[in-house]
Amino acid sequence: MDWWLCLAVVVVAVVGGERSVGGENVTYDGRSLIIDGKHKLLFSGSIHYPRSTPKMWPSLIAKAKEGGLEVIQTYVFWNLHEPQPGQYDFSGRYDLVKFIKEIQAQGLYACLRIGPFIESEWTYGGLPFWLHDVLGIVYRSDNELFKYYMQNFTTNIVNMMKSEGLYASQGGPIILSQIENEYQNIEAAFNEKGPPYVRWAAAMAVGLQTGVPWIMCKQRDAPDPVINTCNGMRCGETFEGPNSPNKPSMWTENWTSFYQVFGGEPYIRSAQEIAFHVALFIAKNGSYVNYYMYHGGTNFGRTGAAYVTTSYYDQAPLDEYGLIRQPKWGHLKQLHKAMKLCSITLLQGVQTNFSIGQLQEAYMFREDSGGCVAFLVNNNGKDTATVQFHNASFELLPKSISILPDCQNVTFNTAAVETGYNERRTTFGHMFDSVDGWQEFKDVIPNFSDTSIKSNSLLEHMNMTKAESDYLWYTSRFQHNPNCTNPMLHVESLGHLVHAFAGETYFGAAHGSHDVKGFIFESPILLNDDVTNISLLSVMVGLPVIILDSGAYLESRIAGLTNVTIQCSEHTYSLKDHEWGYQVGLSGEKLHAYDVQNASDVNWSKTRISTNQPLTWYKAIFEEPRGDDPVALNLSTMGKGEAWVNGQSIGRYWISFHTSKGTPSQALYHVPRSFLIPSANLLVLFEEVGGDPLHISLDAISISSIQNHYGHLSQ
């Protein structure tokens, strides 16, 4: 660790209760991070800058700080910042420096997870799709091409942070950086190309001389001096520990709920369960816990990964809108306070562990000076347990941990929620129920003769669209055969959804799901007496990250149509090797129908508003809602598509994909206040499968107090 141990220790001044950063030396030992010569027990929370807005950042960070956090953790999103090789974007929601400086302004530390592969349920795992076209590249392996681009981006980010003085060694807030992400999950898939890549990535990162430690999550073989860390819901039970006695035990992702997919139910993780596992991790010598997510936010535009909803980790302590979710936020705040009361003893004392019952155990930390901290654990999930500890009797609630900062008095029990509960309310606002308030534009269904790209095979979807659009048209011609009776169109796809047309006639759609690779569309079809134009619209709902195994061979993934046949009573005609014409994207996309400056160039119609009409664009004007409450579009009467406000996409919607309970996975879509102007706001919807825009609304979102189990009211 000589590369950072040589840094000078500078005293940190404390003014008015705030931490004033000034050239802090960050090292570590087997117990914890050491900041300015002091061991630190740190609670952290993930907030991703592009999943919120700059106007939201100060409030989000302030609420995290009030909740007892000292560190804000974020990924760095390569595909946002380098959309084309050598072209960089750090504006608006992508302003990483501004975000880090806001963390610093509020007296908190930062953990920068550069990746550059981040997974994060983010399209293509955060990798820019142009990498796909680098001949001979293999992502995340001992491949010289990938390493070149990865090192270039990582170096640019580090140099940007250095130029702004944002590392702790320079007086900034960044105390940790991460290279790679959960690579251990796929390392074996690369055989002999895996371990050398890990060693290279670690050496490359350390060589950038940030002056702060580097971490690798889920990476047992993280080379010195890089710290291996844990991700998951129960790291106190699952983490094997640091791979060196000289490294601290750190938890970089404590999942406060889980990502949600279209067609899936939200995952609800209780405040009690989270608190139990945090306390257990600390009792087992953990010294850093990060909540993933503390605020999930919104997958604006087309940034969500395959099938992932636009709302991200809405069940976090701060919900999608930045509102406090109780009791999760308050219960964890009390846990942090209880831990901080005894942090010196936890970090300096000697730990012992012993049984106090059949399913009960104690963890005790004792200092020579007399300080003593105890964690009394009841692993019985059904029954309260009475245990003896230090000649006293204690009642332990089911599946709980009691914290005794003096080994005598309980100050916190993970299962005893004293924080009040709240609930989120939706207040109906502006209704878009006036036919005169809408205009529509029906997208053009291309014919084979209209297309400029031709091939005698079914081309791969992602390679054609280059992530510039969710949509790829496949068109072909079928010569009428009088012997073909009862024709059935059969389509096989590795995409996410397909729409089928014969001429101008719509024959429906079919889609896959997050958990099933590929799907089949079948429908009877009407054929002309001469030649029938077959037009198939392949749709992706986010690019894959291969979430279950963190992205092995992502560059080799394929999507789109794999087989097309027309099955007649007498014979089956394969169209797989017919001549196909291709069109990338929609007519409305090419016209920028969603953009304020270009919407007037579209041939909008006011003659009538058709509902349940596929491939239709809708436009309306509305006034900014009064008040300061967050607002959301209630799209419960729509089908599937995307929504824009004043040219900014608020994300994909998929109302028609119901959960097993028969309800949409998401009906409300966040419209940040910063997207709005006082008057004449432009709303544009692109509807794929057919929906009713006349019954959508722009609603206000708020929270209200309800009684908790103890009869208390939340504040």
C-alpha positions in Angstrom: 0.0 0.0 0.0 3.0 2.3 -0.3 1.4 4.2 -3.1 -1.0 5.9 -0.7 0.7 5.4 2.7 3.1 8.1 1.8 0.4 10.7 1.8 0.6 13.4 4.5 -1.9 13.4 7.3 -3.6 16.8 7.6 -5.9 17.7 10.5 -9.5 17.9 9.7 -11.2 21.1 11.0 -14.7 20.8 12.3 -16.8 23.9 12.0 -20.4 24.1 13.1 -20.8 20.4 13.2 -19.9 20.0 9.5 -16.9 18.0 8.3 -14.5 20.4 6.5 -12.5 18.3 4.1 -8.8 19.2 3.8 -6.2 16.8 2.4 -7.3 13.7 4.2 -5.2 10.5 4.2 -7.3 7.4 3.5 -5.7 4.0 4.3 -7.0 0.8 5.9 -6.1 -2.1 8.0 -7.8 -5.4 8.9 -10.5 -3.6 11.0 -11.7 -0.6 8.9 -10.9 2.3 6.6 -8.6 4.8 8.4 -9.4 8.4 7.5 -7.0 11.1 8.8 -5.6 8.6 11.2 -8.9 7.5 12.7 -10.7 4.2 12.2 -14.1 4.7 10.7 -17.4 2.8 11.0 -19.2 4.1 7.9 -22.8 3.9 6.6 -23.3 4.7 2.9 -26.1 4.9 0.4 -26.3 4.6 -3.4 -27.8 7.5 -5.2 -27.2 7.6 -9.0 -27.0 11.1 -10.5 -28.6 10.3 -13.9 -31.5 8.6 -12.3 -32.6 11.9 -10.7 -32.1 15.5 -11.6 -29.6 18.2 -10.5 -32.4 20.0 -8.7 -33.2 16.9 -6.7 -29.6 16.2 -5.7 -29.3 18.6 -2.8 -32.5 17.3 -1.2 -31.6 13.6 -1.7 -28.2 14.0 -0.2 -29.5 16.0 2.7 -32.1 13.4 3.5 -29.4 10.7 3.3 -27.3 12.7 5.7 -30.2 13.2 8.1 -30.8 9.4 7.9 -27.3 8.8 9.4 -25.3 8.3 6.3 -21.7 9.6 5.9 -21.0 8.3 2.3 -22.8 8.6 -1.0 -22.0 5.9 -3.5 -22.6 6.1 -7.2 -21.6 4.3 -10.4 -20.1 6.1 -13.4 -22.2 5.5 -16.5 -19.8 5.0 -19.5 -22.5 4.9 -22.2 -23.9 8.2 -21.1 -20.5 10.0 -20.9 -19.0 8.6 -24.1 -21.9 8.0 -26.5 -19.4 7.9 -29.4 -15.6 7.2 -29.2 -13.9 10.3 -28.0 -17.1 12.4 -27.7 -17.9 13.1 -24.0 -21.0 14.5 -22.3 -21.1 15.6 -18.7 -24.0 18.0 -19.0 -27.3 18.2 -17.1 -28.2 15.0 -15.3 -24.8 13.6 -16.4 -22.8 16.3 -14.5 -20.8 13.9 -12.3 -18.5 16.7 -11.0 -21.5 18.8 -9.9 -22.9 15.8 -8.1 -19.7 15.0 -6.3 -19.3 18.6 -5.3 -22.8 18.6 -3.9 -21.9 15.6 -1.7 -18.8 17.6 -0.6 -20.8 20.7 0.1 -23.0 18.8 2.5 -20.0 17.4 4.4 -20.3 13.8 3.2 -17.8 11.3 1.7 -18.2 9.7 -1.8 -17.5 6.3 -3.2 -17.0 6.3 -6.9 -17.7 3.0 -8.7 -16.1 3.5 -12.1 -16.6 0.0 -13.4 -16.7 0.7 -16.3 -19.1 -2.3 -16.6 -21.7 -1.5 -13.9 -24.6 -3.9 -14.5 -27.0 -1.8 -12.4 -30.0 -3.0 -14.5 -28.8 -0.3 -16.9 -28.9 -0.9 -20.6 -25.9 -2.9 -21.8 -24.5 -2.8 -18.3 -23.3 0.8 -18.9 -21.0 -0.2 -21.8 -21.3 2.0 -24.9 -22.7 0.0 -27.8 -20.0 1.3 -30.2 -17.7 -1.2 -28.5 -19.7 -3.9 -30.2 -18.3 -2.8 -33.6 -14.7 -3.0 -32.6 -13.5 -6.0 -34.6 -12.0 -8.8 -32.4 -13.1 -7.3 -29.0 -14.1 -9.5 -26.1 -15.6 -7.5 -23.2 -14.2 -7.9 -19.7 -11.5 -10.3 -20.5 -7.7 -10.3 -21.1 -8.4 -8.8 -24.5 -6.1 -5.9 -25.6 -8.9 -4.0 -27.4 -11.3 -4.0 -24.5 -8.5 -3.2 -22.1 -7.4 -0.2 -24.2 -10.9 1.4 -24.3 -11.6 0.5 -20.6 -8.3 2.0 -19.5 -8.9 5.1 -21.6 -12.3 5.8 -20.1 -11.2 5.0 -16.5 -8.2 7.3 -16.8 -10.3 10.1 -18.2 -12.7 9.8 -15.2 -9.8 9.7 -12.7 -8.1 12.7 -14.3 -11.3 14.6 -14.3 -11.7 14.0 -10.6 -8.1 14.9 -9.9 -8.4 18.1 -12.0 -11.3 19.2 -9.8 -9.5 18.2 -6.6 -12.2 15.7 -5.6 -10.1 12.8 -4.1 -9.7 12.9 -0.4 -5.9 13.1 -0.8 -6.6 16.5 -2.5 -9.1 17.7 0.0 -12.1 16.3 -1.8 -14.8 13.9 -0.7 -13.9 10.7 -2.6 -12.5 8.1 -0.2 -13.0 5.0 -2.3 -13.0 4.0 -6.0 -14.2 0.7 -7.5 -12.9 -1.0 -10.6 -14.9 -3.7 -12.4 -18.2 -5.0 -10.9 -19.1 -8.5 -9.6 -16.7 -10.1 -12.1 -16.2 -13.2 -10.0 -19.7 -14.3 -11.2 -18.4 -14.7 -14.7 -14.6 -15.1 -14.3 -14.6 -18.8 -14.9 -16.5 -18.3 -18.2 -13.4 -16.7 -19.6 -11.1 -19.6 -18.6 -7.5 -18.6 -18.8 -8.5 -15.0 -19.9 -10.3 -14.3 -16.6 -7.7 -14.2 -13.8 -5.1 -12.1 -15.8 -7.8 -9.6 -16.6 -8.5 -9.2 -12.8 -4.9 -8.7 -12.1 -4.6 -6.2 -15.0 -7.7 -4.2 -13.9 -6.4 -3.9 -10.4 -2.9 -2.9 -11.4 -4.2 -0.4 -13.9 -6.5 1.2 -11.3 -3.8 1.4 -8.6 -1.4 2.8 -11.1 -3.7 5.8 -11.6 -2.6 7.0 -8.1 -5.8 8.4 -6.8 -4.5 8.4 -3.2 -7.5 6.4 -2.0 -8.1 2.7 -1.8 -9.7 0.7 -4.6 -12.3 -2.0 -4.2 -13.7 -4.9 -6.2 -17.1 -6.2 -5.2 -17.7 -10.0 -5.4 -14.1 -10.7 -6.2 -12.4 -13.2 -3.9 -9.2 -13.0 -5.9 -8.9 -9.2 -5.8 -5.1 -8.6 -5.8 -3.4 -6.5 -3.1 -3.9 -3.7 -2.3 -7.5 -3.8 -3.8 -10.1 -4.7 -1.2 -12.7 -7.4 -2.0 -16.2 -6.6 -0.8 -19.6 -8.2 -0.5 -22.9 -7.6 -2.4 -26.2 -9.1 -1.4 -29.0 -9.1 1.2 -27.3 -11.1 3.9 -23.6 -10.4 3.8 -23.3 -11.1 7.6 -24.1 -14.7 6.7 -22.7 -15.1 3.2 -19.5 -13.1 3.0 -16.4 -15.2 3.3 -14.5 -12.2 4.4 -11.6 -10.2 3.1 -9.0 -12.2 1.2 -6.3 -10.8 3.5 -6.2 -10.2 7.3 -4.9 -6.7 6.4 -8.2 -5.7 4.6 -11.4 -4.6 6.3 -14.8 -6.3 5.9 -17.0 -4.1 3.6 -20.5 -4.5 2.2 -20.9 -2.4 -1.0 -24.4 -3.5 -1.9 -27.0 -4.1 0.8 -30.1 -4.5 -1.4 -33.0 -2.5 0.2 -35.4 -4.2 -2.2 -34.7 -5.4 -5.7 -35.1 -4.2 -9.2 -38.5 -4.7 -10.8 -39.3 -5.9 -14.3 -42.3 -5.4 -16.5 -44.7 -8.2 -15.7 -43.2 -8.6 -12.2 -44.3 -7.6 -8.8 -42.3 -5.3 -6.6 -40.0 -6.9 -4.0 -40.8 -5.6 -0.5 -37.9 -5.9 2.0 -38.8 -4.9 5.5 -37.0 -2.4 7.6 -36.6 -5.1 10.3 -34.9 -7.5 8.0 -32.5 -4.9 6.6 -31.6 -3.8 10.1 -31.1 -7.4 11.3 -28.5 -8.1 8.6 -26.7 -4.8 9.0 -26.4 -5.4 12.8 -25.2 -8.9 12.1 -22.5 -7.7 9.6 -21.2 -5.2 12.1 -21.2 -7.8 14.9 -19.0 -9.9 12.7 -16.4 -7.2 12.3 -18.0 -5.4 9.4 -17.1 -1.7 9.2 -18.7 -0.3 6.0 -22.3 -0.9 4.9 -23.8 0.7 1.7 -27.5 0.6 1.0 -28.2 -0.3 -2.7 -30.3 1.7 -3.4 -30.8 4.5 -0.8 -32.7 6.3 -3.6 -33.3 4.4 -6.8 -34.9 7.0 -9.0 -36.0 6.8 -12.6 -34.6 5.1 -15.7 -35.3 8.0 -18.0 -35.3 7.6 -21.7 -34.2 4.1 -22.9 -31.7 3.6 -20.1 -33.3 0.6 -18.3 -31.9 -2.8 -19.1 -33.9 -5.6 -20.7 -37.5 -5.6 -19.3 -36.5 -3.4 -16.3 -39.2 -0.9 -15.3 -38.8 2.8 -15.6 -39.1 3.2 -11.8 -36.0 1.9 -10.1 -35.8 0.6 -6.5 -38.9 2.5 -5.6 -39.0 0.7 -2.3 -35.7 2.2 -1.1 -35.6 4.5 2.0 -36.1 7.4 -0.4 -38.6 6.5 -3.0 -38.5 7.2 -6.7 -39.7 10.8 -6.1 -37.2 11.4 -3.3 -39.9 11.1 -0.6 -39.0 9.5 2.7 -40.4 6.0 3.0 -41.3 5.1 6.5 -40.5 3.1 8.6 -37.5 2.0 6.5 -35.7 5.4 6.5 -36.4 6.1 10.2 -35.7 2.6 11.5 -32.3 2.6 9.8 -31.6 6.1 11.1 -32.1 4.8 14.6 -29.9 1.8 13.9 -27.1 4.1 12.7 -27.4 6.3 15.8 -27.2 3.2 18.0 -24.1 2.0 16.2 -22.4 5.3 16.3 -22.8 5.5 20.1 -20.4 2.6 20.4 -18.3 2.9 17.3 -15.0 3.4 19.1 -15.4 0.2 21.1 -16.6 -1.7 18.0 -13.4 -0.6 16.1 -10.9 -0.9 18.9 -12.3 -3.7 21.1 -11.6 -7.5 20.9 -14.5 -9.5 19.6 -15.8 -12.7 21.1 -18.7 -14.9 20.0 -20.6 -17.4 22.2 -23.9 -19.2 22.5 -26.6 -18.0 24.8 -29.3 -20.4 23.7 -30.2 -23.0 21.1 -30.8 -20.5 18.4 -29.3 -17.5 20.2 -25.8 -16.1 20.3 -23.9 -13.1 21.6 -21.1 -11.0 19.9 -19.2 -8.9 22.4 -16.5 -6.3 21.9 -14.4 -5.3 24.9 -11.6 -2.7 25.2 -8.8 -2.8 27.8 -10.1 0.6 29.0 -13.4 -1.0 30.0 -15.6 -0.2 27.0 -18.0 -3.0 26.1 -20.6 -3.5 23.4 -22.8 -6.5 22.9 -25.1 -7.8 20.1 -27.6 -10.4 21.3 -28.9 -12.4 18.4 -32.1 -14.4 18.2 -32.1 -16.5 15.0 -35.5 -18.0 15.8 -37.9 -16.4 13.3 -41.0 -17.5 15.2 -40.6 -17.1 18.9 -39.4 -14.6 21.4 -36.4 -15.9 23.4 -35.4 -15.2 27.0 -31.7 -15.3 27.4 -29.2 -14.7 30.2 -26.3 -12.4 29.5 -24.0 -10.7 32.1 -26.2 -12.0 34.9 -29.2 -10.3 33.5 -32.3 -11.5 31.6 -33.2 -10.2 28.2 -36.2 -10.8 26.0 -35.3 -11.1 22.3 -38.0 -10.6 19.7 -38.2 -13.2 16.9 -35.4 -12.9 14.3 -33.9 -9.9 15.9 -30.6 -8.4 17.3 -30.5 -6.3 20.4 -27.7 -3.8 20.7 -26.2 -3.1 24.1 -23.6 -0.2 23.8 -22.5 -0.8 27.4 -23.2 -4.6 27.5 -26.0 -3.8 30.0 -28.8 -1.7 28.4 -30.6 -2.3 25.1 -30.7 0.9 23.0 -32.0 -0.7 19.8 -33.7 -3.9 18.7 -33.8 -4.6 15.0 -37.3 -6.0 15.1 -38.8 -3.3 17.3 -40.0 -0.6 14.9 -40.7 2.6 16.8 -40.6 4.8 13.7 -44.1 5.8 12.4 -45.3 4.4 9.1 -46.4 6.5 6.2 -48.0 5.9 2.8 -47.8 7.5 -0.6 -50.9 9.2 -1.9 -51.8 10.2 -5.4 -54.0 13.3 -5.9 -55.7 13.6 -9.3 -54.5 16.7 -11.1 -54.8 17.7 -14.8 -57.0 15.4 -16.8 -56.2 15.0 -20.5 -59.9 14.1 -21.3 -60.6 16.7 -24.0 -60.6 15.4 -27.5 -59.8 18.9 -28.8 -56.7 18.9 -26.6 -55.0 16.1 -28.5 -53.5 15.6 -31.9 -52.3 12.3 -33.4 -49.9 11.0 -36.0 -50.0 7.4 -37.2 -46.5 6.0 -37.9 -45.8 4.7 -41.3 -45.7 0.9 -41.9 -42.9 0.4 -44.5 -43.2 -1.9 -47.5 -40.4 -4.0 -48.8 -39.9 -1.6 -51.7 -39.6 1.4 -49.3 -36.5 0.0 -47.6 -32.9 0.8 -48.6 -31.3 -2.1 -46.7 -31.8 -5.5 -48.2 -30.5 -9.0 -47.2 -31.3 -12.6 -48.0 -31.4 -13.5 -44.3 -32.8 -12.3 -41.0 -30.4 -9.8 -39.6 -29.6 -9.4 -35.9 -31.6 -6.6 -34.2 -28.9 -4.9 -32.0 -26.3 -4.8 -34.7 -28.7 -3.1 -37.0 -30.1 -0.5 -34.6 -26.8 0.3 -32.8 -28.9 1.1 -29.7 -30.2 4.2 -31.5 -33.7 2.9 -31.4 -35.8 0.2 -29.8 -37.3 -0.6 -33.1 -36.3 -2.5 -36.3 -38.6 -3.2 -39.2 -38.3 -6.5 -41.1 -40.2 -6.5 -44.4 -40.6 -9.1 -47.1 -43.0 -10.2 -49.9 -45.0 -13.4 -50.1 -46.2 -14.5 -53.5 -49.8 -15.8 -53.4 -50.2 -19.5 -53.9 -53.8 -20.7 -54.5 -52.9 -24.0 -52.8 -52.2 -22.1 -49.5 -55.4 -22.3 -47.4 -55.8 -21.2 -43.8 -52.4 -19.4 -43.7 -50.9 -19.0 -40.3 -48.0 -16.5 -39.7 -45.4 -18.0 -37.4 -42.6 -15.8 -36.0 -39.8 -16.8 -33.7 -37.9 -14.0 -31.9 -35.1 -13.5 -29.4 -36.2 -9.9 -29.1 -38.7 -8.6 -26.5 -41.8 -8.0 -28.6 -43.0 -8.2 -32.2 -45.9 -6.5 -34.1 -47.2 -8.2 -37.3 -48.7 -6.5 -40.3 -49.8 -7.9 -43.7 -50.1 -4.8 -45.9 -51.8 -2.2 -43.7 -53.7 -4.8 -41.6 -52.5 -5.3 -38.1 -52.5 -8.9 -36.9 -51.4 -8.4 -33.3 -48.3 -8.7 -31.2 -46.5 -11.1 -28.9 -43.8 -10.6 -26.4 -41.3 -12.4 -24.1 -40.4 -11.9 -20.5 -37.4 -11.2 -18.3 -37.2 -14.9 -17.3 -37.8 -16.6 -20.6 -35.4 -16.2 -23.5 -37.3 -15.9 -26.8 -40.9 -16.2 -27.7 -43.2 -17.2 -30.6 -45.9 -15.1 -32.4 -48.6 -17.0 -34.3 -51.7 -15.6 -36.0 -54.0 -16.4 -38.9 -53.2 -14.0 -41.7 -55.0 -12.7 -44.8 -53.1 -12.9 -48.0 -53.7 -10.9 -51.2 -54.4 -12.6 -54.5 -51.1 -11.3 -55.9 -48.2 -10.3 -53.5 -48.6 -9.6 -49.8 -46.2 -7.3 -48.0 -45.3 -8.8 -44.6 -44.0 -6.1 -42.2 -42.7 -7.2 -38.8 -41.7 -4.7 -36.1 -39.1 -6.1 -33.7 -38.9 -4.3 -30.4 -36.4 -4.2 -27.6 -37.2 -3.0 -24.1 -33.6 -2.2 -23.1 -30.4 -3.9 -24.1 -29.3 -7.0 -22.2 -26.8 -7.1 -19.3 -27.3 -10.8 -18.6 -28.3 -9.8 -15.1 -28.1 -13.4 -13.7 -24.4 -13.7 -14.5 -23.2 -10.1 -14.8 -22.6 -10.1 -18.5 -20.3 -12.8 -19.9 -19.7 -12.5 -23.6 -22.2 -9.6 -23.9 -20.7 -8.7 -27.2 -22.0 -12.0 -28.6 -25.6 -11.7 -27.5 -28.2 -11.7 -30.3 -31.7 -10.4 -30.6 -34.5 -10.0 -33.1 -36.2 -12.4 -35.4 -34.7 -15.9 -35.9 -37.4 -17.6 -38.0 -40.5 -16.7 -40.0 -42.8 -19.1 -41.8 -46.3 -19.1 -43.3 -48.0 -22.3 -42.4 -50.7 -23.4 -44.8 -52.9 -26.4 -44.5 -51.0 -28.2 -47.3 -47.5 -26.8 -46.9 -45.2 -24.6 -44.8 -43.3 -21.8 -46.5 -40.1 -20.7 -44.9 -39.3 -17.0 -45.2 -36.1 -17.2 -43.2 -33.9 -17.1 -46.3 -36.1 -14.8 -48.4 -35.0 -11.4 -49.3 -35.8 -9.0 -46.5 -35.8 -5.2 -46.3 -34.9 -3.3 -43.2 -35.7 0.0 -41.6 -34.2 1.1 -38.3 -36.5 3.1 -36.1 -39.9 4.7 -36.6 -41.0 7.6 -38.8 -41.9 9.6 -35.8 -38.4 9.1 -34.4 -36.8 10.3 -37.6 -39.1 13.4 -37.5 -38.3 13.9 -33.8 -42.0 14.1 -33.1 -41.3 14.3 -29.4 -39.2 17.4 -29.6 -40.5 20.9 -29.0 -38.8 22.4 -32.0 -39.6 19.6 -34.4 -43.1 18.5 -33.4 -44.6 21.2 -35.6 -43.0 19.5 -38.7 -45.0 16.4 -38.1 -48.3 16.0 -39.9 -50.5 15.9 -36.8 -54.2 15.3 -37.2 -57.1 16.7 -35.1 -59.9 15.0 -37.1 -60.4 12.4 -34.4 -58.5 10.7 -31.6 -58.4 7.0 -32.2 -58.0 4.7 -29.2 -56.7 1.2 -29.2 -54.8 2.1 -32.4 -51.2 0.6 -32.7 -48.2 2.6 -33.6 -49.7 6.0 -33.0 -48.1 9.2 -31.7 -50.2 11.6 -29.5 -49.5 15.2 -28.6 -51.1 17.5 -26.0 -50.3 20.8 -24.3 -50.7 21.3 -20.6 -49.9 23.9 -17.8 -47.5 23.3 -15.0 -49.3 22.0 -11.9 -49.4 24.2 -8.9 -47.4 23.5 -5.7 -44.1 21.8 -5.0 -45.2 18.2 -4.7 -43.6 15.7 -7.2 -45.9 14.9 -10.1 -46.4 11.8 -12.2 -48.3 10.8 -15.4 -50.9 8.2 -14.7 -50.8 6.1 -17.8 -53.0 3.3 -16.6 -55.2 3.4 -19.7 -52.3 3.2 -22.2 -50.7 0.0 -23.6 -47.0 0.2 -24.3 -44.6 2.9 -25.5 -42.6 5.9 -24.4 -43.5 9.3 -23.1 -41.8 12.7 -23.4 -42.3 16.0 -21.7 -40.9 19.1 -23.4 -38.6 16.8 -25.4 -37.2 14.9 -22.4 -38.1 11.2 -22.2 -39.6 10.2 -18.9 -39.1 6.6 -19.9 -40.7 3.5 -21.4 -44.2 2.5 -20.2 -45.7 -1.0 -20.5 -49.1 -1.0 -18.9 -50.5 -3.9 -20.9 -47.9 -6.3 -19.5 -49.7 -7.4 -16.3 -48.3 -9.2 -13.3 -49.6 -12.5 -12.1 -52.1 -10.4 -10.0 -53.6 -8.9 -13.2 -52.2 -5.4 -12.7 -49.6 -3.3 -14.5 -46.1 -3.4 -13.0 -46.0 0.4 -13.2 -48.7 2.9 -14.0 -47.3 6.1 -12.6 -44.3 7.8 -14.4 -42.3 10.5 -12.7 -42.2 13.9 -14.4 -39.4 15.8 -12.6 -40.4 19.4 -11.8 -37.3 20.6 -13.6 -38.6 19.2 -16.8 -41.6 21.6 -16.7 -42.1 25.2 -17.7 -44.8 27.5 -16.4 -47.1 27.1 -19.4 -47.5 25.3 -22.8 -45.7 22.1 -21.7 -45.6 19.6 -24.5 -46.6 16.0 -23.8 -45.9 13.4 -26.5 -46.8 9.7 -26.2 -45.9 7.0 -28.6 -48.3 4.1 -28.3 -47.4 0.7 -29.7 -50.2 -1.7 -29.0 -53.2 0.6 -28.5 -54.2 2.7 -25.6 -56.6 5.5 -24.5 -54.9 8.9 -24.0 -58.2 10.5 -23.1 -58.2 9.0 -19.6 -54.6 9.7 -18.5 -53.8 12.4 -15.9 -51.0 14.3 -14.4 -51.2 13.7 -10.6 -49.5 15.0 -7.5 -47.6 12.6 -5.3 -47.4 13.1 -1.5 -47.0 11.1 1.7 -49.2 11.0 4.7 -48.8 9.6 8.2 -50.5 6.4 9.4 -50.3 4.6 12.7 -47.6 2.1 13.3 -47.9 -1.1 15.3 -47.4 0.9 18.5 -50.0 3.4 17.8 -47.5 6.2 17.1 -47.9 8.6 14.2 -45.1 9.3 11.8 -44.0 12.9 11.6 
